[in-house]
Amino acid sequence: MKGKKEMNYSKEFKIEALKLSDEIGVKKAAQQLGIQYYTLADWRKNRKAKANKVKSEMSDEEVRRRNLELEKENAELKRANDILKDALGFFAKDRKK
C-alpha cells in the first residue's frame, strides 16, 4: 500500500478514538488525535461490520429477548426524561418569581 503508513495503536486508544469520532465526527477526531482520517474511518467500518456479524449470529429468541430489554430500558428513560422535564419546569417557574 503506497502512501499508507501502518502504525500500531493500542486497543484502548482505538476505543477512545472511536468514542470521540462518534461525538465530534471522524474528521475532527482524526485531526485532534493526530491520526489519518482513513485510519479512523477504517476502524469505524470494521466496528460496524463486527457489530453486524454479532447481530446476525443471534437466534430469533435472543433477538426477541434483547428487543424486550431495550423496550423496557426505553420506557425507563422516557419516564426519567419526563421527571426531568417536570423538575425543570418547576425550577424555571420558581426563578421567575
All heavy atoms as an XYZ file, in Angstrom:
799
protein
N       0.838     -1.188      0.000
C       0.000      0.000      0.000
C       0.879      1.246      0.000
O       1.499      1.567      0.997
C      -0.889      0.019      1.240
C      -2.013     -0.954      1.219
S      -3.086     -0.751      2.658
C      -2.357     -1.976      3.736
N       0.936      1.888     -1.128
C       1.728      3.101     -1.214
C       1.017      4.249     -0.524
O      -0.189      4.384     -0.624
C       1.975      3.479     -2.673
C       3.060      2.689     -3.302
C       3.384      3.256     -4.646
C       4.573      2.518     -5.217
N       4.941      2.999     -6.506
N       1.770      5.047      0.190
C       1.214      6.225      0.829
C       0.610      5.975      2.190
O       0.411      6.889      2.954
N       0.284      4.725      2.494
C      -0.294      4.422      3.804
C       0.809      3.996      4.746
O       1.548      3.072      4.472
C      -1.339      3.307      3.720
C      -2.651      3.737      3.162
C      -3.694      2.669      3.367
C      -5.059      3.146      2.913
N      -6.083      2.161      3.186
N       0.907      4.687      5.848
C       1.897      4.360      6.862
C       1.168      3.630      7.981
O       0.348      4.204      8.676
C       2.531      5.660      7.383
C       3.659      5.442      8.353
C       4.289      6.779      8.683
C       4.493      6.894     10.161
N       4.995      8.186     10.578
N       1.437      2.319      8.114
C       0.744      1.500      9.104
C       1.406      1.669     10.462
O       2.596      1.479     10.613
C       0.774      0.030      8.682
C      -0.048     -0.873      9.550
C      -1.527     -0.544      9.556
O      -2.070     -0.171      8.509
O      -2.142     -0.661     10.624
N       0.605      2.042     11.451
C       1.097      2.179     12.818
C       0.258      1.273     13.706
O      -0.888      0.991     13.398
C       0.983      3.628     13.300
C       1.860      4.587     12.533
S       1.824      6.238     13.242
C       2.646      5.983     14.786
N       0.849      0.845     14.787
C       0.114      0.031     15.749
C      -0.410      0.925     16.861
O       0.343      1.674     17.460
C       1.021     -1.052     16.340
C       1.373     -2.108     15.325
O       0.560     -2.437     14.481
N       2.571     -2.640     15.392
N      -1.695      0.822     17.095
C      -2.335      1.578     18.165
C      -2.906      0.576     19.161
O      -3.382     -0.485     18.779
C      -3.460      2.466     17.621
C      -2.971      3.539     16.665
C      -3.014      3.338     15.294
C      -2.482      4.739     17.149
C      -2.571      4.318     14.412
C      -2.033      5.726     16.279
C      -2.084      5.504     14.912
O      -1.650      6.476     14.057
N      -2.904      0.956     20.420
C      -3.441      0.066     21.444
C      -4.958     -0.046     21.287
O      -5.610      0.832     20.717
C      -3.105      0.587     22.844
O      -3.867      1.738     23.138
N      -5.504     -1.123     21.810
C      -6.952     -1.342     21.769
C      -7.672     -0.208     22.483
O      -8.691      0.285     22.018
C      -7.275     -2.690     22.429
C      -8.717     -3.073     22.364
C      -8.958     -4.440     22.959
C     -10.421     -4.814     22.886
N     -10.680     -6.156     23.398
N      -7.114      0.229     23.623
C      -7.720      1.311     24.407
C      -7.753      2.607     23.606
O      -8.739      3.341     23.629
C      -6.965      1.532     25.720
C      -7.063      0.376     26.693
C      -6.125     -0.796     26.369
O      -5.163     -0.619     25.577
O      -6.380     -1.896     26.889
N      -6.656      2.894     22.890
C      -6.600      4.109     22.072
C      -7.682      4.061     21.001
O      -8.390      5.043     20.775
C      -5.217      4.266     21.429
C      -5.119      5.480     20.541
C      -4.848      6.727     21.087
C      -5.302      5.382     19.171
C      -4.761      7.858     20.279
C      -5.224      6.501     18.354
C      -4.956      7.739     18.913
N      -7.819      2.904     20.333
C      -8.818      2.767     19.280
C     -10.231      2.970     19.829
O     -11.051      3.662     19.224
C      -8.719      1.395     18.617
C      -7.483      1.236     17.752
C      -7.435     -0.149     17.138
C      -6.215     -0.329     16.279
N      -6.154     -1.669     15.661
N     -10.491      2.380     20.994
C     -11.817      2.517     21.613
C     -12.120      3.977     21.909
O     -13.201      4.488     21.591
C     -11.910      1.657     22.892
C     -11.917      0.169     22.527
C     -13.161      2.020     23.699
C     -11.737     -0.762     23.707
N     -11.172      4.670     22.506
C     -11.377      6.088     22.838
C     -11.480      6.936     21.574
O     -12.272      7.878     21.517
C     -10.254      6.597     23.748
C     -10.277      5.985     25.139
C     -11.594      6.199     25.870
O     -12.132      7.324     25.846
O     -12.099      5.224     26.465
N     -10.698      6.602     20.555
C     -10.761      7.337     19.289
C     -12.130      7.161     18.639
O     -12.704      8.118     18.103
C      -9.652      6.863     18.352
N     -12.662      5.949     18.695
C     -13.983      5.693     18.128
C     -15.065      6.459     18.888
O     -15.978      7.023     18.285
C     -14.285      4.195     18.129
C     -13.500      3.378     17.096
C     -13.641      1.889     17.363
C     -13.944      3.721     15.688
N     -14.948      6.491     20.221
C     -15.919      7.255     21.018
C     -15.877      8.730     20.639
O     -16.918      9.370     20.464
C     -15.614      7.112     22.509
C     -16.006      5.787     23.100
C     -15.669      5.766     24.586
C     -15.860      4.406     25.205
N     -15.426      4.381     26.615
N     -14.655      9.262     20.522
C     -14.503     10.672     20.163
C     -15.086     10.934     18.782
O     -15.785     11.932     18.575
C     -13.030     11.080     20.219
C     -12.724     12.537     19.929
C     -13.364     13.449     20.978
C     -11.221     12.775     19.879
N     -14.827     10.023     17.833
C     -15.349     10.229     16.473
C     -16.871     10.150     16.452
O     -17.507     10.817     15.638
C     -14.744      9.213     15.501
O     -15.269      7.918     15.700
N     -17.449      9.362     17.352
C     -18.914      9.316     17.458
C     -19.455     10.652     17.950
O     -20.528     11.083     17.547
C     -19.364      8.208     18.423
C     -19.129      6.805     17.874
O     -18.978      6.652     16.647
O     -19.090      5.861     18.693
N     -18.702     11.298     18.829
C     -19.157     12.557     19.420
C     -18.950     13.758     18.503
O     -19.835     14.593     18.377
C     -18.419     12.806     20.743
C     -18.773     11.830     21.837
C     -17.895     11.986     23.072
O     -17.179     13.005     23.182
O     -17.915     11.083     23.921
N     -17.760     13.850     17.881
C     -17.437     15.072     17.131
C     -17.216     14.854     15.647
O     -16.968     15.808     14.919
C     -16.204     15.791     17.736
C     -14.929     14.956     17.587
C     -16.450     16.172     19.186
C     -13.662     15.687     18.005
N     -17.295     13.621     15.196
C     -17.099     13.322     13.781
C     -15.697     12.804     13.500
O     -14.750     13.071     14.248
N     -15.590     12.087     12.403
C     -14.333     11.427     12.060
C     -13.237     12.440     11.749
O     -12.112     12.324     12.242
C     -14.529     10.464     10.860
C     -13.224      9.788     10.489
C     -15.579      9.427     11.178
N     -13.552     13.422     10.940
C     -12.530     14.392     10.506
C     -11.937     15.145     11.694
O     -10.717     15.218     11.853
C     -13.134     15.378      9.502
C     -12.131     16.314      8.900
C     -12.763     17.192      7.844
C     -11.735     18.130      7.231
N     -12.331     18.972      6.195
N     -12.801     15.680     12.549
C     -12.316     16.437     13.705
C     -11.548     15.548     14.673
O     -10.520     15.947     15.212
C     -13.473     17.117     14.440
C     -14.011     18.327     13.723
C     -15.107     18.991     14.541
C     -15.649     20.207     13.836
N     -16.720     20.848     14.611
N     -12.057     14.337     14.893
C     -11.392     13.416     15.814
C     -10.012     13.039     15.294
O      -9.033     13.017     16.054
C     -12.241     12.168     16.036
N      -9.925     12.746     14.008
C      -8.635     12.380     13.419
C      -7.643     13.534     13.557
O      -6.482     13.316     13.930
C      -8.816     11.989     11.956
N      -8.089     14.742     13.278
C      -7.218     15.912     13.418
C      -6.776     16.092     14.864
O      -5.596     16.310     15.145
C      -7.939     17.176     12.939
C      -8.119     17.241     11.452
C      -8.992     18.412     11.021
O      -9.758     18.968     11.817
N      -8.902     18.779      9.747
N      -7.718     15.980     15.786
C      -7.425     16.184     17.197
C      -6.440     15.132     17.722
O      -5.582     15.448     18.542
C      -8.724     16.146     17.991
C      -8.616     16.729     19.371
C      -9.984     16.844     20.025
O     -10.673     15.846     20.188
N     -10.372     18.052     20.397
N      -6.578     13.904     17.236
C      -5.726     12.816     17.718
C      -4.427     12.684     16.932
O      -3.548     11.915     17.309
C      -6.495     11.490     17.665
C      -7.718     11.412     18.561
C      -8.536     10.171     18.241
C      -7.294     11.420     20.029
N      -4.323     13.403     15.823
C      -3.113     13.345     15.015
C      -2.973     12.040     14.247
O      -1.865     11.540     14.051
N      -4.110     11.488     13.824
C      -4.067     10.269     13.014
C      -4.741     10.539     11.676
O      -5.464     11.522     11.520
C      -4.743      9.066     13.727
C      -6.218      9.338     14.013
C      -4.003      8.712     14.999
C      -6.962      8.161     14.626
N      -4.488      9.671     10.723
C      -5.053      9.842      9.398
C      -6.558      9.601      9.419
O      -7.045      8.716     10.123
C      -4.395      8.864      8.413
C      -2.927      9.110      8.210
C      -2.666     10.423      7.501
O      -3.386     10.804      6.569
N      -1.646     11.144      7.938
N      -7.260     10.367      8.616
C      -8.710     10.234      8.508
C      -9.088      8.807      8.116
O      -9.973      8.197      8.711
C      -9.244     11.230      7.470
C     -10.710     11.049      7.147
C     -11.682     11.669      7.919
C     -11.121     10.244      6.095
C     -13.030     11.502      7.638
C     -12.461     10.059      5.807
C     -13.412     10.696      6.589
O     -14.736     10.524      6.320
N      -8.404      8.270      7.088
C      -8.767      6.942      6.595
C      -8.554      5.859      7.653
O      -9.259      4.855      7.658
C      -8.012      6.591      5.303
C      -6.530      6.419      5.472
C      -6.005      5.215      5.934
C      -5.643      7.451      5.171
C      -4.644      5.055      6.104
C      -4.291      7.285      5.334
C      -3.790      6.091      5.800
O      -2.438      5.928      5.968
N      -7.599      6.058      8.550
C      -7.349      5.082      9.611
C      -8.560      5.002     10.529
O      -9.086      3.915     10.811
C      -6.100      5.462     10.430
O      -4.975      5.500      9.556
C      -5.844      4.483     11.552
N      -9.025      6.142     10.971
C     -10.182      6.194     11.859
C     -11.440      5.719     11.134
O     -12.258      4.991     11.699
C     -10.362      7.608     12.405
C     -11.379      7.815     13.505
C     -11.184      6.846     14.660
C     -11.293      9.252     14.028
N     -11.584      6.089      9.872
C     -12.735      5.651      9.085
C     -12.736      4.123      8.941
O     -13.788      3.484      9.041
C     -12.730      6.321      7.712
N     -11.558      3.535      8.747
C     -11.449      2.069      8.661
C     -11.843      1.415      9.977
O     -12.519      0.388      9.990
C     -10.028      1.638      8.292
C      -9.717      1.837      6.813
O     -10.645      2.086      6.023
O      -8.526      1.737      6.450
N     -11.416      1.988     11.087
C     -11.771      1.442     12.399
C     -13.273      1.440     12.579
O     -13.851      0.490     13.088
C     -11.112      2.222     13.527
C      -9.624      2.116     13.587
C      -8.824      1.249     12.907
C      -8.741      2.922     14.365
N      -7.502      1.472     13.223
C      -7.425      2.489     14.111
C      -8.933      3.978     15.249
C      -6.308      3.063     14.719
C      -7.820      4.554     15.845
C      -6.526      4.103     15.591
N     -13.912      2.537     12.164
C     -15.367      2.630     12.286
C     -16.054      1.592     11.407
O     -17.007      0.947     11.822
C     -15.838      4.040     11.933
C     -15.466      5.067     12.990
C     -15.776      6.480     12.528
N     -17.184      6.674     12.242
C     -18.055      7.225     13.073
N     -17.655      7.648     14.259
N     -19.306      7.381     12.735
N     -15.557      1.428     10.183
C     -16.133      0.453      9.254
C     -15.992     -0.962      9.824
O     -16.944     -1.743      9.787
C     -15.434      0.556      7.895
C     -16.006     -0.367      6.834
C     -15.371     -0.135      5.486
C     -13.958     -0.688      5.521
N     -13.284     -0.675      4.228
N     -14.835     -1.266     10.381
C     -14.600     -2.585     10.970
C     -15.495     -2.820     12.178
O     -16.002     -3.924     12.384
C     -13.136     -2.756     11.360
C     -12.220     -2.833     10.156
O     -12.654     -3.131      9.050
N     -10.957     -2.534     10.356
N     -15.688     -1.772     12.992
C     -16.564     -1.888     14.164
C     -17.996     -2.194     13.732
O     -18.666     -3.040     14.315
C     -16.516     -0.599     14.986
C     -17.460     -0.610     16.189
C     -17.464      0.675     16.947
N     -17.955      1.778     16.138
C     -18.080      3.027     16.576
N     -17.723      3.341     17.805
N     -18.531      3.969     15.794
N     -18.437     -1.501     12.703
C     -19.797     -1.718     12.213
C     -19.958     -3.128     11.647
O     -20.962     -3.798     11.909
C     -20.144     -0.675     11.148
C     -21.569     -0.719     10.696
C     -21.895      0.420      9.759
C     -23.364      0.385      9.396
N     -23.744      1.476      8.517
N     -18.975     -3.598     10.900
C     -19.040     -4.945     10.324
C     -19.063     -5.997     11.429
O     -19.814     -6.974     11.354
C     -17.847     -5.178      9.400
N     -18.272     -5.765     12.469
C     -18.227     -6.700     13.593
C     -19.572     -6.725     14.323
O     -20.073     -7.784     14.683
C     -17.108     -6.283     14.552
C     -16.720     -7.317     15.544
C     -15.513     -6.827     16.355
C     -14.931     -7.914     17.199
N     -13.768     -7.456     17.956
N     -20.159     -5.560     14.525
C     -21.463     -5.471     15.199
C     -22.539     -6.171     14.376
O     -23.390     -6.869     14.924
C     -21.840     -4.015     15.434
N     -22.502     -6.002     13.061
C     -23.483     -6.655     12.193
C     -23.324     -8.167     12.233
O     -24.300     -8.899     12.191
C     -23.367     -6.146     10.757
C     -23.903     -4.746     10.606
O     -24.700     -4.278     11.410
N     -23.461     -4.045      9.585
N     -22.085     -8.630     12.327
C     -21.831    -10.066     12.392
C     -22.407    -10.642     13.683
O     -23.048    -11.687     13.675
C     -20.333    -10.352     12.323
C     -20.006    -11.811     12.310
C     -18.523    -12.058     12.230
C     -18.260    -13.559     12.288
N     -16.895    -13.870     12.580
N     -22.199     -9.936     14.795
C     -22.730    -10.395     16.083
C     -24.242    -10.443     16.029
O     -24.863    -11.397     16.488
C     -22.237     -9.490     17.237
C     -22.987     -9.780     18.515
C     -20.743     -9.668     17.437
N     -24.865     -9.420     15.441
C     -26.326     -9.380     15.341
C     -26.852    -10.563     14.534
O     -27.854    -11.159     14.888
C     -26.782     -8.076     14.683
C     -26.703     -6.865     15.563
C     -27.171     -5.641     14.827
C     -26.900     -4.396     15.628
N     -27.201     -3.188     14.870
N     -26.159    -10.889     13.454
C     -26.639    -11.968     12.597
C     -26.470    -13.329     13.258
O     -27.087    -14.295     12.842
C     -25.918    -11.941     11.243
O     -24.555    -12.256     11.407
N     -25.632    -13.425     14.284
C     -25.409    -14.684     14.973
C     -26.423    -14.931     16.095
O     -26.417    -15.988     16.702
C     -23.983    -14.731     15.540
C     -22.919    -14.784     14.462
C     -21.508    -14.690     15.002
O     -21.332    -14.456     16.223
O     -20.580    -14.839     14.213
N     -27.293    -13.965     16.353
C     -28.283    -14.118     17.413
C     -29.467    -14.940     16.907
O     -29.911    -14.774     15.774
C     -28.773    -12.746     17.884
C     -27.721    -11.922     18.583
S     -28.289    -10.251     18.981
C     -29.454    -10.579     20.268
N     -29.989    -15.797     17.763
C     -31.180    -16.568     17.409
C     -32.401    -15.657     17.479
O     -32.349    -14.562     18.047
C     -31.358    -17.736     18.373
O     -31.746    -17.255     19.654
N     -33.484    -16.115     16.928
C     -34.722    -15.327     16.976
C     -35.140    -15.058     18.415
O     -35.596    -13.963     18.745
C     -35.851    -16.046     16.234
C     -35.666    -16.027     14.724
O     -34.842    -15.208     14.241
O     -36.344    -16.802     14.037
N     -34.986    -16.067     19.269
C     -35.348    -15.896     20.685
C     -34.457    -14.852     21.344
O     -34.938    -14.019     22.120
C     -35.245    -17.238     21.423
C     -35.627    -17.156     22.887
C     -37.035    -16.622     23.131
O     -37.939    -16.880     22.293
O     -37.245    -15.942     24.157
N     -33.165    -14.861     21.031
C     -32.247    -13.870     21.601
C     -32.608    -12.469     21.118
O     -32.554    -11.510     21.887
C     -30.800    -14.202     21.223
C     -30.241    -15.420     21.921
C     -28.893    -15.835     21.364
O     -28.702    -15.784     20.136
O     -28.038    -16.222     22.178
N     -32.988    -12.376     19.861
C     -33.387    -11.082     19.308
C     -34.645    -10.582     20.013
O     -34.728     -9.414     20.402
C     -33.607    -11.175     17.779
C     -34.249     -9.905     17.241
C     -32.305    -11.460     17.069
N     -35.619    -11.448     20.222
C     -36.859    -11.054     20.926
C     -36.554    -10.615     22.359
O     -37.066     -9.604     22.826
C     -37.862    -12.216     20.935
C     -38.696    -12.315     19.680
C     -39.856    -13.272     19.848
N     -39.419    -14.661     19.895
C     -39.171    -15.410     18.828
N     -39.301    -14.903     17.633
N     -38.788    -16.671     18.966
N     -35.704    -11.406     23.035
C     -35.352    -11.074     24.414
C     -34.624     -9.718     24.483
O     -34.930     -8.882     25.312
C     -34.483    -12.190     25.005
C     -34.255    -12.074     26.484
C     -33.518    -13.243     27.128
N     -32.750    -14.083     26.231
C     -33.033    -15.359     25.952
N     -34.081    -15.930     26.485
N     -32.262    -16.053     25.138
N     -33.705     -9.520     23.555
C     -32.957     -8.249     23.529
C     -33.906     -7.081     23.225
O     -33.797     -6.010     23.812
C     -31.841     -8.320     22.484
C     -31.004     -7.088     22.372
C     -30.174     -6.868     23.603
N     -29.374     -5.666     23.436
C     -29.214     -4.750     24.366
N     -29.723     -4.934     25.564
N     -28.506     -3.694     24.126
N     -34.840     -7.311     22.330
C     -35.812     -6.283     21.989
C     -36.649     -5.897     23.203
O     -36.899     -4.710     23.450
C     -36.691     -6.763     20.831
C     -37.443     -5.635     20.174
O     -36.964     -4.506     20.143
N     -38.604     -5.950     19.642
N     -37.083     -6.892     23.975
C     -37.847     -6.617     25.194
C     -37.016     -5.810     26.192
O     -37.526     -4.865     26.806
C     -38.316     -7.921     25.847
C     -39.523     -8.593     25.199
C     -39.767     -9.965     25.821
C     -40.756     -7.721     25.346
N     -35.748     -6.187     26.345
C     -34.860     -5.452     27.251
C     -34.757     -3.993     26.814
O     -34.832     -3.081     27.645
C     -33.460     -6.068     27.263
C     -33.357     -7.410     27.930
C     -31.994     -8.056     27.721
O     -31.082     -7.409     27.158
O     -31.835     -9.226     28.128
N     -34.582     -3.786     25.514
C     -34.447     -2.422     25.003
C     -35.744     -1.630     25.146
O     -35.709     -0.433     25.437
C     -33.990     -2.456     23.540
C     -32.565     -2.956     23.311
C     -32.293     -3.125     21.818
C     -31.541     -2.019     23.942
N     -36.885     -2.286     24.971
C     -38.168     -1.607     25.157
C     -38.352     -1.180     26.607
O     -38.822     -0.072     26.882
C     -39.318     -2.510     24.712
C     -39.423     -2.651     23.209
C     -40.473     -3.653     22.763
O     -41.120     -4.283     23.630
O     -40.649     -3.813     21.550
N     -37.968     -2.059     27.551
C     -38.055     -1.706     28.971
C     -37.128     -0.543     29.288
O     -37.516      0.402     29.989
C     -37.682     -2.908     29.846
C     -38.743     -3.978     29.907
C     -38.295     -5.144     30.775
C     -39.287     -6.275     30.773
N     -38.808     -7.427     31.556
N     -35.903     -0.609     28.777
C     -34.937      0.466     29.021
C     -35.448      1.778     28.437
O     -35.352      2.828     29.071
C     -33.586      0.101     28.400
C     -32.512      1.138     28.649
C     -31.172      0.756     28.036
O     -30.998     -0.399     27.605
O     -30.297      1.635     27.995
N     -36.031      1.709     27.244
C     -36.568      2.898     26.598
C     -37.689      3.508     27.441
O     -37.748      4.733     27.629
C     -37.066      2.543     25.198
C     -37.384      3.756     24.377
O     -36.743      4.788     24.496
N     -38.377      3.618     23.516
N     -38.562      2.672     27.975
C     -39.662      3.153     28.817
C     -39.113      3.823     30.075
O     -39.599      4.889     30.483
C     -40.594      2.004     29.184
N     -38.101      3.215     30.693
C     -37.487      3.807     31.890
C     -36.873      5.167     31.571
O     -37.013      6.123     32.344
C     -36.406      2.879     32.445
C     -36.934      1.632     33.101
C     -35.815      0.690     33.521
O     -34.676      1.142     33.764
O     -36.084     -0.527     33.602
N     -36.194      5.243     30.442
C     -35.565      6.507     30.052
C     -36.606      7.587     29.759
O     -36.410      8.750     30.099
C     -34.652      6.293     28.843
C     -33.400      5.468     29.125
C     -32.687      5.125     27.814
C     -32.461      6.199     30.065
N     -37.713      7.203     29.154
C     -38.791      8.161     28.898
C     -39.363      8.688     30.211
O     -39.619      9.881     30.345
C     -39.896      7.520     28.056
C     -39.538      7.387     26.602
C     -40.680      6.772     25.808
C     -40.331      6.678     24.342
N     -41.397      6.070     23.546
N     -39.550      7.770     31.189
C     -40.058      8.204     32.498
C     -39.071      9.160     33.165
O     -39.466     10.193     33.698
C     -40.316      6.994     33.404
C     -41.611      6.282     33.110
C     -41.997      5.283     34.192
N     -41.041      4.199     34.324
C     -41.053      3.079     33.621
N     -41.978      2.891     32.709
N     -40.143      2.138     33.820
N     -37.800      8.815     33.114
C     -36.780      9.674     33.722
C     -36.750     11.031     33.027
O     -36.633     12.075     33.682
C     -35.409      9.007     33.646
N     -36.897     11.022     31.723
C     -36.906     12.261     30.956
C     -38.104     13.126     31.341
O     -37.990     14.346     31.498
C     -36.912     11.947     29.464
C     -36.502     13.112     28.612
O     -35.749     13.977     29.038
N     -36.987     13.125     27.385
N     -39.262     12.502     31.504
C     -40.463     13.239     31.919
C     -40.274     13.866     33.303
O     -40.671     15.010     33.537
C     -41.685     12.321     31.928
C     -42.148     11.955     30.528
O     -41.776     12.663     29.570
O     -42.873     10.951     30.400
N     -39.666     13.108     34.214
C     -39.396     13.636     35.561
C     -38.479     14.849     35.477
O     -38.714     15.871     36.128
C     -38.776     12.539     36.458
C     -39.836     11.474     36.750
C     -38.204     13.122     37.739
C     -39.283     10.213     37.389
N     -37.441     14.744     34.652
C     -36.506     15.869     34.500
C     -37.188     17.088     33.883
O     -36.932     18.221     34.289
C     -35.301     15.447     33.661
C     -34.356     14.456     34.331
C     -33.306     13.964     33.345
C     -33.686     15.090     35.541
N     -38.075     16.851     32.905
C     -38.812     17.964     32.294
C     -39.694     18.652     33.336
O     -39.760     19.881     33.391
C     -39.675     17.469     31.139
C     -38.893     17.166     29.881
C     -39.837     16.668     28.794
C     -39.099     16.255     27.562
N     -39.999     15.687     26.543
N     -40.378     17.844     34.160
C     -41.225     18.408     35.213
C     -40.400     19.221     36.206
O     -40.800     20.308     36.617
C     -41.991     17.307     35.949
C     -43.069     16.670     35.091
O     -43.427     17.258     34.054
O     -43.541     15.577     35.469
N     -39.248     18.677     36.577
C     -38.382     19.367     37.530
C     -37.874     20.673     36.930
O     -37.834     21.707     37.599
C     -37.207     18.471     37.929
N     -37.515     20.643     35.664
C     -37.032     21.851     35.002
C     -38.127     22.917     34.979
O     -37.873     24.084     35.264
C     -36.584     21.519     33.575
C     -36.037     22.680     32.758
C     -34.786     23.259     33.408
C     -35.733     22.223     31.341
N     -39.346     22.486     34.671
C     -40.470     23.426     34.668
C     -40.704     24.011     36.039
O     -40.950     25.208     36.189
N     -40.616     23.180     37.071
C     -40.803     23.632     38.451
C     -39.758     24.677     38.823
O     -40.089     25.740     39.351
C     -40.717     22.429     39.399
C     -40.751     22.802     40.848
C     -41.952     23.122     41.467
C     -39.580     22.848     41.597
C     -41.985     23.463     42.804
C     -39.609     23.199     42.940
C     -40.803     23.511     43.548
N     -38.485     24.383     38.523
C     -37.422     25.320     38.897
C     -37.448     26.574     38.043
O     -37.133     27.668     38.517
C     -36.051     24.649     38.809
C     -35.829     23.649     39.909
C     -35.678     22.304     39.626
C     -35.790     24.047     41.236
C     -35.484     21.369     40.641
C     -35.603     23.136     42.256
C     -35.451     21.791     41.963
N     -37.854     26.452     36.780
C     -37.948     27.636     35.919
C     -39.051     28.552     36.423
O     -38.904     29.766     36.433
C     -38.223     27.195     34.470
N     -40.185     27.996     36.864
C     -41.294     28.778     37.420
C     -40.832     29.507     38.683
O     -41.141     30.660     38.902
C     -42.463     27.851     37.764
C     -43.732     28.196     37.050
C     -44.896     27.411     37.583
C     -44.945     26.061     36.858
N     -46.052     25.230     37.287
N     -40.085     28.791     39.515
C     -39.595     29.328     40.775
C     -38.645     30.495     40.536
O     -38.646     31.465     41.298
C     -38.874     28.218     41.572
C     -38.627     28.626     42.999
O     -39.551     29.186     43.610
O     -37.509     28.404     43.482
N     -37.850     30.461     39.476
C     -36.890     31.526     39.197
C     -37.587     32.795     38.713
O     -37.068     33.896     38.866
C     -35.887     31.082     38.145
C     -34.935     30.011     38.644
C     -33.901     29.707     37.646
N     -32.847     30.704     37.768
C     -31.923     30.926     36.873
N     -31.897     30.230     35.764
N     -30.987     31.847     37.059
N     -38.775     32.647     38.108
C     -39.489     33.797     37.571
C     -40.116     34.652     38.665
O     -40.441     35.792     38.451
C     -40.567     33.339     36.588
C     -40.005     32.810     35.294
C     -41.113     32.368     34.356
C     -40.532     31.779     33.087
N     -41.584     31.309     32.195
N     -40.286     34.071     39.849
C     -40.936     34.799     40.945
C     -40.067     35.863     41.523
O     -38.934     35.936     41.523
C     -41.366     33.826     42.042
C     -42.499     32.952     41.606
C     -42.898     32.029     42.719
C     -44.031     31.132     42.271
N     -44.478     30.231     43.286
